Amino acid sequence: MINAVIICTDGFGVFKDREKMKIIRHYAEKKGIIILTDSDSAGFKIRRFIKGSVTGGKITNVYIPDIFGKERRKASPSKEGKLGVEGMSESVLLEAFEKAGIIPSEGEQKGGIDKLLLYELGYSGAPDSSKRRQQLLAHFDLPELMTTNALADILNTMLTPEELVSVTRELFL
């Protein structure tokens, strides 16, 4: 198992998505990011764009091998005839991660931040919860339109429940 947040670039859509690039930069600086794209020219163009847009932090590149064929989900092969990330088997993907120095683990992952905790901290269900949630999102430089579920998911990748309580105290006391 590889414990990581997955941010889908939506192909070339990442070129114009400032909010997504803001999140990618945040993770690069705080945790480091892994770039995994198709091995065709479009994938390398996306990879170069992200690498050039992230000036700080850690970037690890994972490269999938050139395997020619047609993915089951597609009617015809890609322009270059190569399988994309979605067409790779789990074993091929794990090998690619291992080659990049990312070793799968059974390690403990962060967690414990859920809707109940967000409610208890005043980020949902209270008269001023929307304002409090916006302040928390701004503190972590996250997009303002995140739902409570999405907020819980992303906070679990960033900090422990205890750290969230501490941040909440700093922001509101």
Helices and strands as residue ranges (DSSP letters): G 11-15, H 18-30, E 33-37, H 41-53, E 59-63, G 85-87, H 90-99, H 115-120, H 129-139, H 148-158, H 161-172
